[in-house]
Amino acid sequence: MVRRKIIRIAAASLLALLVLVAVALGGIGWYYSGELLEPAEVPRRYPETALGVDDGNVVLAESRLTTLRGTFGVVWPGGSAKVGDVASTRDGRVERPLIDGTAPPEGTKVRVETNVYQGDPKTALGLVHSDVAVPSELGDMPAWLVPASNRDTWVITVHGRGASREEALRVVPQLHGAGLTVLLISYRNDPGAPKSPDGFYHLGDTEWHDVEAAIHFAQGRGAKRVVLYGWSMGGAIIGQTLARSSSAAVVSGVVLDSPVTNWTRTLDLQAQNRGVPTWLTPVAELVSGWRAGIDFDRFDLVANPPAFKPPTLVLHGSADGTVPARSSRDLASAADGLGWPLQYVEIPGADHTSAWNVATDTYRGALGDFLTRSVGARP
């Protein structure tokens, strides 16, 4: 009797422990699924400090971000500037040449950004554009349309999670100079765009419908060929467009910058960045899948490649701390076996979506060659 009582107590204790573990894991999964799915305005932090101007150079207090190599934007409340590569670093002071804009006053708190242009195509680049509305299944999605000499071939840009149409402004001058019409779109849950029915990001699982709507919009304006150009989560959205849209056949080329081609690996990296065990990634995926109906396996473009595989250029920084370059390397390695004409360019030392900033000439050269080969754009 005593033995059976002990066994019952032990079993009850084990069950209680298992329930507590399940509740704890569920709570952790719920928290991280919220971080992943729930749109939230990115806090406008200004962690760096401007130290004035010296001989035409913007001087910034030394930090990891202010010493990044390449061309970047410097933003502060009420102002912005475009600065060049590091000219000198000494005594905690980093000097970078001022390329455009005005230098921040001494003592101003600033932020270093990969976006080197602020505003719209007219205010930022001096390019004529129209504010247009792309009809979608959820309502009108605001977009910028930059016309060019080639009205038959359009480039549709798809920004990353939590970013905006401004993310694409860096490449618009080159696209426009190549004679390509550019449509810079927004998608569900963007500011000014309709919300998704459940209010969640779906990581590309439903956002691809908005890219398909943009393709239809372009076709309605005379486009015969489309190039899809995506950053970060925009890559995942484009992958699902190729896999699931009936309009995929009109896509003549794809450009992916720091793309999510495997959400599991991306979540593993972000877990490591937060000091969270990677074995919790499946828990976050399970809860996210339950909350938003997402099948994470379908995003793995190596295991589940799209049936339609147009010529593709992938650019990724080796130091990407948000979306692992390994995923892009694996896709490039598998491309021949998948029958996917894919070119991969890795930029040493570039962090997330900063390949253009770190190695502008290399980036522009690869992009120009690709567009000439894939859609006959002007060099």
C-alpha positions in Angstrom: 0.0 0.0 0.0 2.8 2.4 0.9 4.6 1.6 -2.3 1.5 2.3 -4.4 0.8 5.5 -2.5 4.4 6.6 -3.3 4.0 5.7 -6.9 0.7 7.7 -7.1 2.3 10.7 -5.5 5.3 10.4 -7.8 3.1 10.1 -10.9 1.0 13.1 -9.8 4.2 15.1 -9.1 5.5 14.2 -12.6 2.2 15.1 -14.2 2.2 18.4 -12.4 5.8 19.0 -13.5 4.9 18.2 -17.1 2.0 20.6 -17.0 4.2 23.3 -15.5 6.8 22.7 -18.3 4.1 22.7 -21.0 2.6 26.0 -19.6 6.1 27.6 -19.4 6.9 26.5 -22.9 3.6 27.7 -24.2 4.1 31.1 -22.5 7.6 31.4 -24.0 6.2 30.3 -27.4 3.4 32.8 -27.1 5.8 35.7 -26.3 8.1 35.0 -29.1 5.3 34.4 -31.6 4.0 37.8 -30.6 7.4 39.3 -31.3 7.3 37.6 -34.7 3.7 38.2 -35.8 2.5 41.4 -34.2 3.1 44.5 -36.2 4.6 47.2 -34.0 6.0 50.6 -34.8 9.8 50.4 -34.6 11.0 52.6 -31.8 12.9 55.6 -33.2 16.0 55.4 -31.1 19.0 57.7 -31.5 21.8 55.9 -29.7 24.8 57.7 -31.3 26.2 61.1 -30.6 27.3 63.8 -33.2 30.4 65.7 -32.2 30.3 68.4 -34.8 32.0 69.0 -38.2 35.7 69.0 -39.0 37.0 70.0 -42.4 33.8 68.9 -44.2 33.5 65.7 -42.3 30.7 64.7 -39.9 32.2 63.7 -36.6 30.5 61.0 -34.5 31.3 59.4 -31.2 33.0 56.0 -31.9 30.8 52.9 -31.7 30.2 49.7 -33.6 27.7 51.4 -35.9 29.5 54.7 -36.5 32.6 52.8 -37.6 30.9 50.6 -40.2 32.6 50.8 -43.5 30.7 52.2 -46.5 28.0 54.8 -47.2 25.2 55.3 -44.7 22.4 57.6 -43.6 22.6 59.6 -40.4 19.2 60.6 -39.0 18.0 62.7 -36.1 14.7 64.3 -35.2 14.2 66.9 -37.8 17.2 66.2 -40.0 19.2 63.7 -42.0 22.5 63.4 -43.9 24.2 60.9 -46.2 27.8 60.2 -45.1 30.6 58.3 -46.8 33.2 55.8 -45.7 35.2 56.3 -42.5 37.9 58.9 -43.1 39.6 58.6 -39.8 39.1 57.2 -36.3 41.0 58.6 -33.3 40.5 59.4 -29.7 36.9 58.1 -29.8 36.0 60.4 -32.8 34.9 59.0 -36.1 35.1 61.3 -39.2 33.0 60.6 -42.3 32.7 62.8 -45.3 29.3 64.6 -45.7 27.9 63.6 -49.1 24.4 65.1 -48.9 22.2 66.9 -46.5 23.4 68.9 -43.5 25.6 67.9 -40.7 23.9 67.3 -37.3 24.8 69.9 -34.7 27.3 69.0 -32.0 25.7 67.0 -29.2 22.8 65.8 -31.3 21.7 62.2 -30.7 21.5 60.4 -34.1 20.9 57.0 -35.7 23.0 55.3 -38.4 20.8 53.7 -41.1 21.2 51.7 -44.2 18.6 53.9 -45.7 20.6 56.8 -47.1 17.6 58.6 -48.6 14.6 59.9 -46.6 11.3 60.9 -48.1 9.8 60.0 -51.5 11.4 59.7 -55.0 10.9 63.4 -55.7 12.2 64.8 -52.4 14.9 62.3 -52.0 16.1 61.7 -55.5 14.6 64.5 -57.6 12.7 61.9 -59.7 9.2 62.4 -61.0 6.8 60.0 -59.4 3.1 59.4 -58.8 1.4 58.4 -55.6 -0.8 55.5 -56.7 -3.1 53.0 -55.0 -2.7 49.3 -55.8 -6.1 47.5 -55.5 -5.8 44.4 -53.4 -8.1 41.9 -51.8 -8.0 43.9 -48.6 -8.2 47.4 -50.1 -5.9 49.9 -51.7 -2.2 49.7 -50.9 -0.3 52.9 -51.3 2.7 52.9 -53.7 5.1 55.1 -55.5 5.3 54.8 -59.3 8.5 56.1 -60.9 8.0 56.0 -64.7 10.9 55.5 -67.1 11.5 55.0 -70.8 10.8 51.3 -70.7 7.1 50.9 -70.0 7.2 47.2 -70.9 9.5 46.2 -68.0 8.6 47.1 -64.4 10.5 46.5 -61.2 8.3 45.9 -58.2 10.2 46.5 -54.9 9.1 44.7 -51.7 10.6 46.0 -48.4 11.4 44.0 -45.3 9.5 43.4 -42.1 9.1 46.7 -40.2 10.7 48.7 -42.9 9.1 51.0 -45.5 9.2 51.9 -49.2 12.2 54.1 -48.4 14.3 50.9 -48.2 14.3 50.7 -52.0 15.2 54.3 -52.7 19.0 53.4 -52.7 18.6 51.4 -55.9 16.0 53.5 -57.7 18.5 55.8 -59.4 20.2 52.8 -61.0 16.9 51.1 -62.0 15.6 54.4 -63.4 18.9 55.0 -65.3 18.6 51.5 -66.8 15.2 52.7 -68.3 13.1 50.5 -66.0 9.8 51.7 -64.5 9.8 51.2 -60.7 6.8 50.5 -58.5 7.6 50.8 -54.8 4.8 49.0 -53.0 3.5 48.7 -49.4 1.7 45.6 -48.1 -0.8 44.6 -45.4 -0.1 46.0 -42.0 2.2 48.8 -43.3 1.3 52.3 -42.1 -1.4 53.6 -44.4 -2.2 50.2 -45.8 -5.1 47.9 -44.8 -4.6 45.6 -41.8 -4.6 41.8 -42.2 -7.9 40.3 -40.9 -6.2 38.9 -37.8 -3.9 41.9 -37.4 -0.8 39.7 -37.8 2.2 39.5 -40.1 2.1 36.2 -41.9 5.8 36.3 -42.9 5.0 36.0 -46.6 2.3 33.4 -46.2 -0.5 35.9 -47.2 1.5 39.1 -48.1 2.3 37.5 -51.5 -1.3 38.3 -52.5 -0.3 42.0 -52.3 2.7 41.5 -54.6 0.4 39.6 -57.0 -2.0 42.6 -56.9 1.0 44.9 -57.7 1.8 42.6 -60.7 -1.8 43.0 -61.9 -1.6 46.7 -61.5 1.6 46.8 -63.5 0.1 44.7 -66.3 -2.9 47.0 -66.3 -0.5 49.9 -67.0 1.2 48.1 -69.9 3.9 46.0 -68.2 4.8 42.8 -70.2 7.7 41.8 -67.9 8.2 42.2 -64.2 11.3 42.1 -62.0 10.6 41.4 -58.3 13.1 43.0 -55.9 12.9 42.2 -52.2 14.8 42.8 -49.0 14.8 40.5 -45.9 11.2 39.3 -45.3 10.5 40.8 -48.8 12.5 37.8 -50.1 10.2 35.4 -48.3 7.2 37.2 -49.7 8.6 37.0 -53.2 9.4 33.3 -52.8 5.7 32.6 -52.0 4.7 34.8 -54.9 6.7 32.6 -57.3 5.4 29.4 -55.6 1.7 30.3 -55.4 0.7 33.1 -57.7 -0.9 32.4 -61.0 0.9 35.5 -62.3 4.4 34.2 -61.6 5.0 33.5 -65.3 5.2 37.2 -66.0 8.2 37.5 -63.7 11.4 37.8 -65.8 13.9 38.2 -63.0 14.2 38.4 -59.2 16.7 40.3 -57.0 16.9 39.3 -53.4 18.9 41.3 -50.8 19.6 39.6 -47.4 16.5 37.4 -48.1 14.7 35.1 -45.7 14.8 31.8 -47.6 14.4 29.6 -44.5 12.5 31.0 -41.5 13.7 28.3 -39.1 17.3 29.2 -39.6 16.5 32.9 -39.3 14.7 32.3 -36.0 17.6 30.1 -34.8 20.0 33.0 -35.4 17.7 35.5 -33.7 17.3 33.2 -30.7 21.1 33.0 -30.4 21.3 36.8 -30.6 19.0 37.0 -27.6 20.6 34.2 -25.6 17.6 31.9 -26.1 18.2 28.2 -26.7 17.6 27.3 -30.4 15.6 24.3 -29.3 12.8 26.8 -28.5 12.5 27.7 -32.2 10.1 24.8 -32.9 8.0 26.0 -30.0 7.8 29.5 -31.4 7.0 28.1 -34.8 4.3 25.8 -33.4 2.6 28.6 -31.5 3.0 31.0 -34.5 1.6 28.4 -36.8 -1.4 27.9 -34.5 -2.1 31.6 -34.1 -1.7 32.7 -37.7 -2.1 29.4 -39.7 1.5 29.5 -41.0 3.3 26.5 -42.4 7.0 27.2 -41.8 8.2 24.3 -44.0 6.9 26.0 -47.2 9.4 28.9 -46.7 12.4 26.6 -47.1 13.3 27.3 -50.7 15.8 24.5 -50.9 13.4 21.8 -49.6 10.4 23.4 -51.3 11.5 25.5 -54.3 8.9 27.3 -56.3 7.8 25.6 -59.5 8.6 28.8 -61.4 12.2 29.8 -61.1 13.2 32.9 -63.1 16.8 34.2 -63.3 17.7 35.4 -59.8 20.4 37.5 -58.2 20.9 37.0 -54.5 23.1 39.5 -52.5 23.9 38.9 -48.9 26.4 40.2 -46.3 28.7 37.8 -44.6 28.2 39.5 -41.3 24.4 39.5 -41.3 23.3 39.2 -37.8 19.5 39.1 -38.5 19.1 36.6 -41.5 22.0 34.1 -41.8 24.0 34.3 -45.0 24.2 30.5 -44.7 20.7 30.2 -46.0 21.5 32.1 -49.1 24.7 30.1 -49.6 22.7 26.9 -49.3 20.2 28.1 -51.9 23.1 29.0 -54.2 24.7 25.6 -53.8 21.4 23.8 -54.5 20.4 26.1 -57.4 21.9 24.0 -60.2 20.2 20.8 -58.9 16.9 22.7 -58.6 17.1 24.0 -62.2 17.2 27.5 -60.8 19.4 30.0 -62.8 20.8 31.8 -59.7 23.8 34.1 -59.1 25.0 34.6 -55.6 27.1 37.6 -54.5 28.4 37.7 -50.9 29.7 41.0 -49.5 32.4 40.5 -46.8 31.7 42.3 -43.6 28.2 43.6 -44.5 25.4 43.3 -41.9 21.7 42.9 -42.6 20.6 44.7 -45.8 23.8 46.7 -45.9 25.5 45.1 -48.9 24.8 48.2 -51.0 26.2 50.5 -48.3 29.4 48.5 -47.7 30.3 47.7 -51.3 28.3 50.0 -53.5 30.3 49.6 -56.7 30.3 45.8 -56.4 26.6 45.8 -55.7 25.8 48.1 -58.6 28.0 46.1 -61.0 26.3 42.8 -60.1 22.9 44.4 -60.4 23.6 46.1 -63.7 25.0 43.0 -65.3 22.0 40.9 -64.0 19.4 43.3 -65.3 21.1 43.5 -68.7 21.2 39.7 -69.0 17.8 39.0 -67.6 15.6 41.7 -69.0 17.8 43.5 -71.5 18.0 46.7 -69.4 20.5 49.4 -70.4 23.9 48.9 -68.8 
